[in-house]
Amino acid sequence: MKDRKGKTKNLRILLAVILLFVALNALVAGALLIMDPTGSLLGMKTDLLKNGPLRDFTVPGHVLFHLFGLMNVLAFFLLLKNCSGARSLVMLQGVLLGIWILVQMWILEQINFLQLFMLLLGIVLFALARRLERE
């Protein structure tokens, strides 16, 4: 029984670290895109969006800041407080992050290391939260 509690605690710590990492990246990138929708503060150009429905980075900035920044912070605190629904929110965040990255790859017609890394984190969030749900 003690070993199971230790595993659960370790899973929670790992999930919390990943949630905070994703949240901090999303909050910073989202805020910068909201402040400057041209993307220049992040070294990007609106030409990246030529194959998609958007003309600037305002909407992606808000999605990053709110959906992946603030919601991951909320998931982090709910997970730490062991609230019911926390694991479901973490799984949802993992799925949404994966979808976000796949759509990004499709619209931008490019794949880079950061996208692959964030996709992996989305998968890990989902898988670990699902495992935690069973513990």
Buried (B, 14 or more C-beta within 10 A) or exposed (E): EEEEEEEBEEBBEBBBEBBBEBBEBBBBBBBBBBEBBEBEBEEBEBEBBEEBEBEBBBBBBBBBBBBBBBBBBBBBEBBBEEEEEBBBBBBBBBBBBBEBBEEBBEBBEEEEEEBEEBBEBBBBBBEBBBBBEEE
